[in-house]
Amino acid sequence: MRRLLLLVPAAVALAGCSVLPQSPPPLPSTAPDTANTSTTPTPSASPSVAAVTVADGFTDQEHAALRIRARTCDEFTVGSGFMLDAHTVVTNRHVVEDAQNITLTTYDGEQYEGTSSVMADFADLALVTVDEPLEFAAPIGSAEPAPDDELDVVGYPLGGPLETRTGPYVKRVPDTIGQGRDDVDLIKVEAEHGNSGSAVYDPNGQVVGVLYATDKKGESFAVTLQSLNTFLSDTSLQLPNDADCG
């Protein structure tokens, strides 16, 4: 059975909206720390993407990844996203839908606040606008992945430290749980709650999908590059994300 990758154990649901849930525990310390290497995030030893690795050991693709925390009327949720341009982040619709507040952090603890968000109704996609300028931008691919291409999923499983997980592209399949109309991509890679919204990169280091679900067989599912490009190019498909807690 396929399942969405949204919630982590810290998410707490309430029966009503009059009282906010208790905030989840603080985020894990993932900033590089030369005095205590046990808290230092581990860069990908050999990422499959053809990416530039900068002085701190992380690829450009990993620098573009963001951990997302959203507060709705009755719960806290955790997911992932990636920087699109100086003020825009791509994630899944189900990560931020009905969010009243959205907070985004980089692997080294830099924090951004979401000022607005929009969603798609034909695919599990959303855009979040942030307050301060972002430092990186993930390049969007020009071609769909081919069977057996090694793809990298870059995100924050379980809301924890940044990870890059790699697996082969399998094929295009129907979307049976995302309430979307478009087909999705099947990837042979294990993902966790919190990976929702992770960018999927091809061997050239370009985004070719957005992870949104997984199953018990160690397979994951991503919104396709075609759906992503359609959403980004047509503002009429970018629907307001308004939280109604009445």
C-alpha positions in Angstrom: 0.0 0.0 0.0 1.3 3.4 -0.9 1.3 6.1 1.8 2.0 9.8 2.0 5.2 10.9 3.6 4.0 13.9 5.6 3.9 13.3 9.3 6.6 12.5 11.9 5.9 11.3 15.4 6.0 14.9 16.7 2.8 15.8 14.9 -0.2 16.0 17.3 -3.8 16.2 16.1 -6.6 17.8 18.2 -10.3 17.3 17.9 -11.0 21.1 17.8 -9.2 24.3 16.8 -9.7 26.4 19.9 -6.4 25.3 21.5 -3.1 24.9 19.6 -1.2 21.6 20.0 2.1 21.6 21.9 5.0 22.4 19.7 7.2 19.5 18.7 10.7 19.1 20.2 13.5 21.4 19.0 15.0 20.6 15.7 18.1 18.4 15.8 21.4 20.1 15.8 22.7 19.6 12.3 25.1 22.6 11.9 28.7 21.6 11.4 30.5 21.5 14.8 34.2 21.0 14.8 34.2 20.5 18.5 31.7 17.7 18.5 31.6 15.8 15.2 28.8 13.5 16.4 26.3 16.3 15.7 27.8 17.2 12.3 25.6 16.2 9.3 27.2 13.7 7.0 27.6 14.8 3.4 26.9 12.3 0.7 30.1 10.2 0.3 29.5 9.7 -3.4 26.3 11.4 -4.6 25.2 10.2 -8.0 24.5 13.7 -9.2 27.0 15.6 -11.2 27.1 18.3 -8.6 29.7 20.8 -7.4 30.8 20.0 -3.8 31.8 23.2 -1.9 34.2 23.7 0.9 31.9 22.3 3.7 31.6 18.9 1.9 27.9 19.3 0.8 26.7 19.4 -2.8 24.8 22.4 -4.3 21.7 20.1 -4.3 22.0 19.5 -0.6 22.5 23.2 0.1 19.2 23.9 -1.8 17.2 21.5 0.5 15.0 22.9 3.3 13.3 21.3 6.3 9.7 22.5 6.5 7.6 22.8 9.6 4.0 23.9 9.2 1.4 24.6 11.8 -2.2 24.1 10.8 -5.3 24.7 12.9 -4.9 21.4 14.8 -1.4 19.9 14.2 2.3 20.4 13.5 3.7 18.7 10.4 7.2 18.3 9.0 8.3 17.8 5.5 11.0 18.8 3.0 11.4 21.3 0.1 13.9 22.9 -2.2 14.9 26.4 -3.2 13.6 27.4 -6.6 14.7 31.0 -6.7 15.6 33.8 -4.3 12.2 33.8 -2.6 10.4 30.6 -3.6 10.5 27.0 -2.3 8.9 24.0 -3.9 7.2 21.3 -1.7 4.2 19.0 -1.6 0.7 20.3 -1.2 0.0 17.9 1.7 3.0 19.3 3.6 1.6 22.9 3.8 -2.1 22.7 3.1 -4.1 24.8 5.5 -0.9 26.0 7.2 -1.2 29.1 9.4 2.6 29.3 9.9 5.4 27.8 7.8 9.0 27.8 9.0 11.9 26.6 6.8 15.5 25.7 7.8 18.7 24.8 6.1 20.9 21.9 7.1 23.1 24.3 9.1 20.2 26.0 11.0 19.5 29.1 8.9 15.8 29.9 9.3 13.2 31.4 7.0 9.6 32.3 7.5 7.0 31.6 4.9 4.9 34.7 4.0 2.5 33.0 1.6 1.8 29.8 -0.2 -0.1 28.4 -3.2 -1.1 24.8 -4.2 -1.9 22.7 -7.2 -5.1 20.6 -7.4 -3.9 18.3 -10.2 -0.7 17.2 -8.5 0.8 17.1 -5.0 2.7 20.4 -5.3 2.9 23.7 -3.5 5.0 26.9 -3.6 6.1 28.8 -0.4 7.3 32.4 -0.6 9.9 33.3 2.1 10.9 36.5 3.7 14.7 36.7 3.3 16.6 35.9 0.1 17.6 32.3 -0.4 21.3 31.6 -1.2 20.8 28.7 -3.7 18.5 27.6 -6.5 18.0 24.1 -7.7 18.1 23.8 -11.5 15.0 22.3 -13.1 15.7 19.5 -15.6 15.0 19.6 -19.3 14.2 15.8 -19.8 12.3 13.2 -17.9 14.3 10.4 -16.2 14.9 7.2 -18.2 14.6 3.6 -16.8 17.6 2.7 -14.6 18.8 6.3 -14.2 20.2 6.7 -10.7 18.2 9.4 -9.0 19.0 11.2 -5.8 16.3 12.2 -3.2 17.6 15.1 -1.0 15.6 15.9 2.1 15.0 15.5 5.8 13.6 12.0 6.7 11.8 12.0 10.0 12.4 15.8 10.3 16.0 15.0 11.2 19.3 15.7 9.6 19.7 16.2 5.9 20.2 13.0 3.8 20.7 12.1 0.2 19.3 8.7 -0.8 19.9 7.1 -4.2 18.0 4.6 -6.3 17.0 3.8 -9.9 14.1 5.2 -11.8 11.6 2.5 -12.7 8.6 3.8 -14.6 5.6 6.1 -14.8 2.6 4.8 -12.8 -0.9 6.1 -12.0 -1.3 8.3 -8.9 -3.6 6.4 -6.6 -3.3 8.4 -3.4 -2.3 11.9 -4.1 -5.7 13.1 -5.3 -4.0 14.2 -8.5 -4.9 13.7 -12.1 -1.4 13.2 -13.5 0.6 10.0 -13.4 3.7 9.9 -11.1 7.2 8.4 -11.2 8.1 5.2 -9.4 11.7 5.2 -7.9 13.4 2.2 -6.2 14.5 4.2 -3.1 13.5 4.0 0.5 12.0 7.2 2.0 10.6 8.2 5.4 8.0 10.4 6.9 9.4 13.9 6.5 10.8 13.3 3.0 7.6 14.7 1.5 8.6 17.5 -0.8 12.2 16.3 -1.3 13.7 17.2 -4.7 14.5 14.2 -7.0 17.7 14.8 -9.0 18.9 13.2 -12.2 22.6 12.2 -12.8 23.2 15.7 -14.1 22.1 17.3 -10.8 18.8 18.7 -12.1 15.4 18.4 -10.5 13.2 15.8 -12.3 10.5 15.3 -9.7 9.2 15.9 -6.2 8.9 13.0 -3.8 5.5 12.6 -2.2 4.8 9.0 -1.1 6.4 5.6 -0.3 5.3 2.0 0.2 6.3 -1.0 2.3 8.4 -2.5 -0.6 11.1 0.2 -0.4 9.7 2.1 -3.4 8.8 5.8 -3.6 6.7 8.0 -5.8 7.4 11.4 -7.2 5.4 14.1 -8.9 6.8 14.2 -12.5 8.9 16.9 -14.1 6.1 17.5 -16.6 3.6 18.2 -13.7 6.2 20.4 -12.0 6.8 22.5 -15.1 3.1 22.8 -15.7 2.5 24.1 -12.2 5.5 26.5 -12.3 4.6 28.0 -15.7 0.9 28.6 -15.3 -0.1 30.9 -12.4 -3.8 30.1 -13.0 -3.0 26.6 -11.6 -1.5 28.1 -8.4 -4.4 28.2 -6.0 -4.4 30.1 -2.7 -3.6 28.1 0.4 -6.0 29.7 3.0 -6.3 28.2 6.5 -9.9 28.3 7.8 -9.9 27.5 11.5 -13.5 28.6 12.1 
